[in-house]
Amino acid sequence: RRTGDLHSIRLPRRSNRKTATGLENLKKSRKMSLGYAEKLSYREDVGTVGMPEKFDSPKLLQGKIEELAVMVQKSKHLVVFTGAGISTSSGIPDFRGPKGVWTLQRAGKGVPDASLPFHRAAPTLTHMALVELERAGLLKFVISQNVDSLHLRSGFPREKLAELHGNSFKEVCPCCKTEYLRDFEIETIGLKDTPRRCADKNCGARLKDTVLDWEDALPPEEMNSAEEQCRTADLVLCLGTSLQITPACNMPLLSIKNGGKVAIVNLQATPKDKKASLVIHGLVDKVIAGVMCILSLRIPPYIRTDFIQLLLRHTVKKKCVRWTLRVTSVHGMRAPLSFLRSIEVSFPDRSDMKPVVLMEQPFSLQRETSMTSIFSMLLTLKFSDGCGCSSSSIECHVNFQIRRISNWRKLAGAIVKRCNLRNTIAIVHD
């Protein structure tokens, strides 16, 4: 048996799928953070919920934004502490707001509707502003209570990020500590085993999810680095957090003990407001946009890319070749491709080869052709509803006599970049 080439294709993030292995995950992910909340063990006391939102007057808000900009500019060691409020503009509901997950659940109204699946949520203006602040040397570290992975999706450096409550899209090997960031939501929470194993040949241990349940202790590595950064900080900026979940909520106060300051941007009052040097009641995106404008810093746009694998395997039978094309996730053959709805496979220069539309995952096509047959194969990738573009195409020329696929090239406005990796092509959409 002979095996063709394995190609990794880098594509824009899309969502939705129809697959036997991934359908259950899709149904869960459509509820976004609600799926995470529903997986948590039952807890009667989740703290104060449903508090009224406050909005500073436009004049007062502008004055506070200018004050915050000065504080950021003068700081020598800025640390940002984030909560659910920085992700609400991406479509992810918060937990304690007037329409928050726990607020509505306590009122017996069930969970709120989400505007899009969890895995399709994109980093907000605030997430991207933090990326630029770090690049400019002003921001030294981010401590997040969120599990939505938006800080990592934004491009913020992992080594400068502590995720106190875990990440719904990350698995970790308990033996060698290797982290695996996925483009789909992990099936479990509570530090449980997942269906996948460590890719290290010398390890192979069963991976575990990283999201904490109520009774789970904060991960020591994340907690220790977060506490150290807060002690070092001369300014801890709290964004979109009610500062109620212990022990995380007490970390920003470590800065005050060492002569630092705390600033809070949140629509609701918090238990730490009296100890803060500045409290701003306003939309986080609006406040941060104002700060960035005063600092003359540009907020970078978010461009999301994902990877797929194209695998062509074939066997020779007399003068014929029986071949199989598979389009899979780089995270494993059974991992869902959440951004693809279907794939149309056609053969532009061969009228005798019928086109086919692959509707179910894992996407696979089997054909039998002559050993001497040379043909072009056009793959049209159909993305899910609500995406910036509906489809993109990739063309390849197949010649089994030279035993490899050749001439992958750009189509449909894609920009092709050849990477250092063997047989790898990156396709990035504007």
C-alpha positions in Angstrom: 0.0 0.0 0.0 1.3 3.4 -0.9 0.3 6.7 0.7 0.1 10.1 -0.9 1.1 13.4 0.5 -0.4 15.0 3.6 -1.2 18.7 3.2 -2.1 21.2 5.9 -4.3 24.0 4.6 -4.7 27.2 6.7 -8.2 28.6 6.3 -10.4 31.3 7.8 -12.4 30.2 10.8 -15.9 29.1 9.9 -18.6 27.2 11.8 -21.2 24.5 11.6 -21.0 20.9 10.5 -22.9 17.8 9.9 -21.0 14.9 11.2 -21.6 11.7 13.2 -18.6 12.3 15.4 -19.0 16.0 15.8 -22.7 16.6 15.8 -23.1 16.3 19.6 -20.4 18.8 20.2 -22.0 21.2 17.7 -25.4 21.1 19.6 -23.6 21.8 22.8 -21.4 24.6 21.3 -24.4 26.4 19.9 -25.2 27.4 23.4 -21.8 29.1 23.7 -20.8 29.7 27.3 -24.2 28.4 28.3 -23.0 24.9 27.5 -20.1 25.4 29.9 -22.5 26.7 32.6 -24.8 23.7 32.1 -21.9 21.3 32.5 -21.0 22.8 35.9 -22.1 20.9 39.0 -25.2 22.4 40.7 -24.5 25.1 43.2 -27.1 27.1 45.0 -24.9 30.0 46.0 -23.3 31.6 43.0 -23.0 35.0 44.6 -24.9 38.2 43.9 -26.6 38.3 40.5 -28.8 40.6 38.6 -27.4 43.8 40.0 -28.5 47.0 38.1 -26.1 48.3 35.6 -24.6 51.8 36.0 -23.5 54.2 33.3 -21.4 57.2 34.0 -22.6 60.4 32.3 -20.8 61.2 29.0 -18.8 64.0 30.5 -17.8 62.0 33.6 -17.0 59.0 31.4 -14.7 61.0 29.2 -12.9 62.4 32.2 -12.3 59.0 33.7 -11.1 57.6 30.3 -8.5 60.4 30.2 -7.5 59.6 33.8 -7.1 55.9 33.0 -5.0 56.7 29.9 -2.6 58.7 32.1 -2.4 55.8 34.6 -1.7 53.3 31.9 0.9 55.6 30.3 2.7 56.2 33.6 2.6 52.6 34.8 5.8 50.6 34.8 4.2 47.2 35.3 0.6 47.0 34.1 -1.4 43.9 34.7 -5.0 43.4 33.3 -7.5 41.2 35.1 -10.4 40.2 32.9 -13.9 38.7 33.3 -16.9 37.8 31.3 -17.8 41.5 30.5 -15.0 41.8 28.0 -16.5 39.0 25.8 -20.2 40.1 25.8 -19.8 42.2 22.6 -18.6 39.0 20.8 -22.0 37.4 21.6 -21.1 35.5 24.7 -23.6 36.2 27.5 -22.2 37.1 30.9 -23.2 35.4 34.1 -24.3 38.0 36.7 -25.7 40.8 34.5 -29.4 41.6 34.2 -29.7 39.0 31.4 -26.8 36.8 32.6 -26.8 33.0 32.7 -27.0 32.7 36.5 -29.4 35.7 36.8 -32.0 34.1 34.5 -31.5 30.7 35.9 -32.1 31.9 39.4 -35.3 33.6 38.2 -36.4 30.3 36.6 -36.2 31.6 33.1 -33.6 29.2 31.8 -30.6 30.2 29.9 -30.4 33.2 27.6 -30.1 32.8 23.8 -26.7 33.1 22.3 -26.2 34.9 19.0 -23.8 32.3 17.5 -22.0 29.1 18.5 -19.2 29.2 21.1 -16.5 28.2 18.7 -17.3 31.0 16.3 -17.0 33.8 18.9 -14.3 36.3 17.8 -12.0 38.4 20.0 -13.5 41.8 20.8 -12.1 45.2 20.4 -10.8 45.0 24.0 -9.1 41.7 23.3 -7.3 43.1 20.3 -6.4 46.3 22.2 -4.7 44.2 24.9 -2.6 42.6 22.1 -1.4 46.1 21.0 -0.7 47.3 24.5 1.5 44.2 25.0 3.3 44.8 21.7 3.9 48.4 22.7 5.5 47.3 26.0 2.9 48.8 28.2 1.0 45.6 29.2 3.1 43.0 31.0 0.6 40.3 31.9 -3.1 39.3 31.6 -5.0 37.3 34.2 -8.3 35.9 32.8 -11.2 34.2 34.6 -12.8 33.4 31.2 -12.8 30.0 29.5 -13.7 31.2 26.0 -10.1 31.1 24.7 -10.5 34.6 23.1 -7.3 35.9 24.6 -5.3 33.2 22.8 -7.4 33.5 19.6 -6.5 37.2 19.6 -2.8 36.4 19.4 -1.9 37.4 23.0 1.3 35.5 24.1 0.6 32.4 26.1 3.6 33.0 28.3 2.0 36.3 29.4 -1.4 34.9 30.1 -2.8 33.1 33.2 -6.2 31.3 32.6 -7.3 30.8 36.2 -10.5 28.8 35.4 -9.2 26.9 32.4 -10.0 27.0 28.7 -12.9 25.3 27.0 -10.8 24.7 23.9 -7.6 23.4 25.5 -6.5 20.0 26.6 -3.4 19.2 28.6 -1.3 16.1 29.0 -1.1 15.3 32.8 2.3 13.6 32.3 4.4 15.8 30.1 2.3 18.9 30.5 2.0 19.6 26.8 -1.0 21.8 26.0 -3.2 21.3 22.9 -5.3 24.2 21.8 -8.3 23.0 19.7 -10.7 24.7 17.3 -13.7 22.9 18.9 -15.0 22.9 22.4 -13.7 20.1 24.6 -16.4 17.6 25.5 -15.9 17.7 29.3 -15.1 20.0 32.2 -13.8 19.2 35.7 -10.3 18.1 34.7 -11.6 14.8 33.3 -10.2 12.5 30.6 -11.0 13.4 27.0 -11.1 11.0 24.0 -7.6 12.0 22.8 -4.1 11.1 23.8 -0.8 13.0 23.9 0.9 13.2 20.5 4.3 12.6 21.9 5.4 9.1 20.9 7.3 8.8 24.2 4.2 9.7 26.2 0.8 8.9 24.8 -1.1 9.6 28.0 -4.8 10.3 27.9 -5.4 14.1 27.7 -7.5 16.0 30.2 -9.8 19.1 29.9 -8.6 22.2 31.7 -11.9 23.8 32.8 -12.6 23.9 36.5 -15.8 22.8 38.1 -16.9 24.5 41.3 -15.0 22.3 43.7 -11.7 22.2 41.7 -8.8 24.1 43.0 -7.1 26.8 40.8 -4.2 25.3 38.8 -1.0 26.1 40.8 1.0 27.2 37.8 -1.6 29.7 36.7 -2.4 30.9 40.2 1.3 31.3 41.2 2.2 33.4 38.2 -1.0 35.5 38.5 -0.3 36.3 42.2 3.4 37.1 41.4 2.3 39.5 38.7 -0.2 41.2 40.9 2.4 41.7 43.6 4.8 43.2 41.1 2.2 45.4 39.4 2.0 49.1 40.0 -1.4 49.1 38.3 -4.0 46.3 38.0 -6.7 47.1 35.5 -9.9 45.0 36.1 -12.1 44.8 33.0 -15.6 43.4 32.9 -15.5 41.4 36.1 -17.8 41.5 39.2 -14.9 40.4 41.3 -17.0 37.9 43.3 -15.4 34.6 42.6 -12.8 33.6 45.2 -9.9 33.3 45.4 -9.3 34.9 42.1 -11.2 38.2 43.0 -8.6 39.0 45.7 -5.6 38.9 43.5 -5.8 42.5 42.2 -5.6 43.7 45.8 -2.1 42.2 46.2 -0.9 45.2 44.1 -2.3 47.7 46.7 -0.4 46.0 49.5 2.9 46.8 47.6 2.0 50.4 46.8 0.2 49.8 43.5 -3.2 50.9 42.3 -6.3 49.1 41.1 -8.7 50.5 38.4 -12.0 48.9 37.7 -14.1 49.1 34.5 -17.5 47.4 35.0 -21.1 48.2 34.5 -22.0 46.9 38.0 -20.7 47.7 41.4 -18.1 45.3 42.8 -17.1 44.4 46.3 -13.6 45.9 45.6 -14.8 49.4 44.4 -13.9 51.1 47.6 -10.3 50.0 47.4 -9.9 51.0 43.8 -8.2 54.3 42.8 -10.5 54.6 39.8 -13.9 53.0 39.1 -15.5 53.5 35.6 -19.1 52.5 34.9 -19.2 52.1 31.1 -18.9 49.6 28.3 -15.5 48.1 28.3 -15.0 48.4 24.6 -15.8 52.1 24.6 -13.5 52.8 27.5 -10.6 50.9 26.1 -11.1 52.4 22.6 -10.9 55.9 24.2 -7.7 55.0 26.1 -6.1 53.7 23.0 -7.0 56.8 21.1 -5.4 59.0 23.7 -2.3 56.9 23.7 -2.2 57.1 19.9 -2.2 53.3 19.6 -4.0 51.5 16.8 -6.2 48.6 17.7 -5.2 45.8 15.2 -8.0 44.0 13.3 -8.7 40.4 14.0 -8.0 37.9 11.2 -8.8 34.3 12.1 -7.2 31.3 10.4 -7.7 27.6 10.9 -6.1 24.5 9.6 -7.4 21.5 7.7 -5.6 18.4 6.3 -6.0 17.0 2.9 -5.0 13.3 2.8 -4.9 11.3 -0.4 -4.2 7.6 -0.1 -4.2 5.1 -2.8 -3.5 1.4 -3.6 -2.5 0.0 -7.0 -4.6 -2.8 -8.4 -3.3 -4.0 -11.8 -3.6 -1.0 -14.1 -6.0 0.8 -11.8 -5.6 3.0 -8.8 -8.1 3.0 -6.0 -7.8 6.2 -4.1 -9.4 7.9 -1.1 -9.5 11.6 -0.4 -10.1 12.7 3.1 -10.5 16.3 4.5 -9.9 16.3 8.2 -8.9 18.4 11.2 -5.3 18.7 12.1 -6.4 17.8 15.6 -7.3 14.2 14.6 -9.3 12.2 12.1 -12.4 12.2 14.4 -12.1 15.9 15.5 -14.9 18.0 14.0 -14.3 20.7 11.3 -16.7 23.2 12.9 -16.4 25.8 10.1 -17.3 23.6 7.1 -20.8 22.9 5.9 -19.9 20.8 2.8 -17.2 20.2 0.2 -17.9 20.0 -3.5 -15.3 17.9 -5.4 -15.2 18.3 -9.2 -12.8 17.4 -12.0 -12.7 20.4 -14.5 -10.8 18.6 -17.3 -12.5 15.2 -17.0 -16.1 15.0 -18.2 -16.1 11.3 -17.4 -15.5 11.9 -13.7 -18.7 13.0 -12.0 -18.6 15.8 -9.4 -19.8 15.0 -5.9 -20.9 17.1 -2.8 -19.7 15.8 0.5 -22.2 16.6 3.2 -21.2 14.6 6.2 -18.1 14.5 8.3 -15.6 13.0 8.2 -15.4 14.2 4.6 -14.3 11.3 2.4 -14.4 10.4 -1.3 -13.4 7.1 -2.9 -12.7 6.7 -6.6 -11.0 4.3 -9.0 -9.0 5.6 -12.0 -6.5 4.4 -14.5 -2.9 4.3 -13.3 -1.9 6.5 -16.2 -4.7 9.0 -15.6 -3.7 12.5 -14.9 -6.4 14.9 -13.7 -7.2 18.1 -11.9 -9.3 18.1 -8.8 -11.2 21.2 -7.6 -12.3 21.3 -4.0 -14.9 24.0 -3.2 -15.2 24.5 0.6 -18.6 25.7 1.6 -18.6 27.6 4.9 -21.5 27.9 7.4 -24.1 30.6 7.6 -23.2 34.0 8.9 -19.6 33.9 7.7 -17.8 36.7 5.9 -17.4 34.6 2.7 -19.5 31.6 1.6 -16.8 29.5 0.0 -13.2 29.1 -1.1 -11.7 26.8 -3.7 -8.5 24.8 -3.9 -7.2 23.1 -7.1 -4.7 20.3 -7.3 -3.3 18.2 -10.1 -3.1 14.5 -9.4 -0.5 12.2 -11.1 -0.2 8.8 -9.3 2.9 7.9 -11.5 4.9 10.6 -9.6 3.3 9.6 -6.3 2.5 13.0 -5.1 -0.1 15.8 -5.4 1.3 18.9 -7.0 0.4 22.5 -7.8 -1.9 23.5 -5.0 -2.7 27.1 -5.9 -4.7 30.0 -4.9 -8.3 30.5 -6.1 -11.3 32.5 -5.0 -9.2 35.5 -3.8 -7.2 33.4 -1.3 -3.6 34.4 -0.6 -1.3 31.5 -0.8 1.9 31.5 1.3 4.4 28.7 1.2 5.6 27.8 4.7 8.8 26.2 5.9 6.9 23.0 6.7 7.2 20.3 4.0 4.1 20.0 1.8 2.3 22.8 3.7 0.4 25.7 2.1 -1.2 28.4 4.1 -4.4 30.0 2.7 -5.4 33.2 4.6 -8.4 35.3 3.7 -8.6 39.0 4.3 
